[in-house]
Amino acid sequence: MRLNREASRLKHFVRAALVAGLIQAAPMAWAADDPAAGTIARVYASFESALKESPKDVAARAATISGPVRESFDFAAMVRLAVGAKWKSFTPEQQATLTDAFGRYFTATYATRLAQAAGGKFTVKPQSDARGPNRVVQTEVANKDGDTSQIDFLLGPDNRVQDVYLNGNVSEVASLRGSFAEPLKAGGADALLTFMRDRTTGMLAAKPAP
């Protein structure tokens, strides 16, 4: 009888421990499967590959990250917000052309910036935070010297990036709006297209560092 009672107590203890373990493990499993965080993890994986394969060549880095960045960033939403109210005055053809040029410009920009992270580390918080219908994924980027920067990504309901924030408050889209203001004022859609194409060509033509 005593052995049966001990066996029964042990059984209940093990069952309770397993249940407790499952309760504690569930949030971690959910966090690891967070779609928004997964989007950024894939982008960062492409960044790491680009730095590993082509640490000194901007054009080669851009080619490596182009696919994942295009899949993960909502270029149409970003360029529309960066242009502002004038966007509605553009024809559908102009909007499509500007969106395509923006994607190339944005990718070249990030390929250029990656040089600052060479030898460093990208860390993604596994669980995103709700912001209305959107999600925010917090990340940290460290350079080879160990200096870190907080980079947060705002993703829409489709888990595609709509904005990027440096140190939690410096908006990428707001910065782009400032860069686009002069060409838009000077010549509207055509001038902005020229601006983005010229900047993209210049960045991709940069000679690899020795």
N, C-alpha and C positions, 0 to 999 in steps of 0.2 A: 504493500500500500504506500509505504513511504517513498519507494522508488517511483511509483506511478505519479505521486503528487509532485515530486521533484521534476520528473520528466514533463509534467503538465505545466509547471511554473516556468521551466526553461523554454518550452514551446511558446508560451505567451510572451516571454521576454524577448525571444528572437523575433517573433511576429511584430511586437511593438517597435523593436529597434529597426526592423526593415521598413515599417510604415514611416517612422521618423526620418529614416534615411531618404525615402522617396519624397517626403514632403520637402526636405531640404534640397534635394537634388533637382526637383522639378523646375524651380526658377532658373537654375544654372543651365539646364537643358533648353529652356525656353529662350534664355538670353543668347545661347550659342546659335539658335535657329532664328534669331531676329532678322527679318528680311532686310530692314533698313541698314543694320550693321553689316549684314552680309554684302550689300551693295558696295559699301565703302571698303570692306576687307578685300573685295575683288579688285577695286581700283588701286589700292595700296599694293596688292600683289603684283600688279602690272608695273607700278612704279619701281618696286624692288627688282623686278626682272630687267627693266630698262637700265637701271643703274649697274646691274651686274653684267649685262651684255654689252652696253654701250655707255660707259661712265663719262666719256668726254665728248660725245657726238650728239648734238641737239636733234638733228634730223633723224638719226637712228632711234633716239629715245622717243621722239614723237611717233615714229612708225610703230614702236612697240606698244605704247599706251593708247594709241588712237582708237582701236576697237573697244576696249573696256570703257574708256572715257565717253565715247559716243553712245554706248549702250546705257551708261549709268547717269549721265547728265542730261537734263531737259533743256537743250540748247534753245529751243523755240521759246520757252518761257523766260529763260535768262536774257536773251537778246531783246525780247519784247519789253521786259521790265527795265533793262538798261537804256533802251531808246526812249521810253516814256510815251507821252501823249502823241508824239508824232508818228508812232507806229501805225496808228489807225489810218493815217493819210497815205500810207504806202500801198501800192497795188499788191495783190497776192503773189505776183511774180517777183516783185522786189523783196517782199517778206521772205519768200523761199530762198532767194539768192543770198540775202543777208544772213539767214539762219545757217546756211551751209558755210558761208565765209566765217561766221562767228565760231562755228565748231572747229574749223581749222586754226583760227586765231587762238582760241582758248586752249586747244591741245598744244600748240607751239609754245604758248605762254607757260604752261605747266611743265613741258619738257625742258624749257629753259630754267625754270625755278628748281628743278630736281637737282641741279648741280650743287645747290646749297645743302642737300640732304645726303650727299654721297658719303658712304661710310657710317651713316646714322641708322636710325630705327624708326619704324612706323608702328604705333600702337593704337588699336581701335577698342573703345569701350564696348563690351559685347551686348549691352542692352541700351536701346535708344530711348529717348524721352519724348512724350507727346507734346505737341504744340498745336493746339486746335486739331484740324484734320491731318496735320503734317507730323513728321518725326524729326528729331535732332539727334545726330550721332556725334558724340564727342571723341576726339582723337588727340594724340600727342605725337609730334614729330621732333626727333632729336637729331642733331648733326653729329659729325664724328668727334667733336669736342665735348659732347654731352649737353650742349645748350638745347633747351626744349622750347617749343611753341605749341600753344593749344590751337587746334584747327577743328572747328565744328561744321558739320554739314547739315543743311536743311533739305529734307526730302519730302516730296509730295506724296499723296496717297498711292501713287504707282511706284513708290520707292525709287524715284529718280531725283537727282540733286537739282534744286532750284536756286540755292545760294550757298556760299561758303563764308565762314566767319573766322577771322584771325583774333585770337585771344577773347573769343566770345562776343565781340561787338563790332569788329571792323568788317563791313559787308563787302564781298567781292562785287556784287551787282552794283552797289552804290559807287564803288571805285570805277567800275566800267562806265557807269553813267557820266562820271566826271570826265573820263577819257574821250567819250563819244560826243560830248557837248559841242566842242569846237567844230569838228567836221560836219556834224549835223546842221549847225548854224550856218556854216559856209556853203554847203551844197546838198543838204538833205541826204536821201538814201544813196545816191551815187557817190557822194564824197565819203560817206561812212564806209561804203564798200571798198573804195580805193584805200582808205585809211587801214582797214583790217587786212586787206590783201598785201599792202606794202609792209606792214609790220610783221605779218606772218612770213613773208619772203625773207625779210631781214633776219628774223630769229632763226629760221631753218638754214640760212646760208652761213651762219656763224661757224668759223673754223674750229675744229675740235681743239680743246686745250692741250698743250704739249705734255 
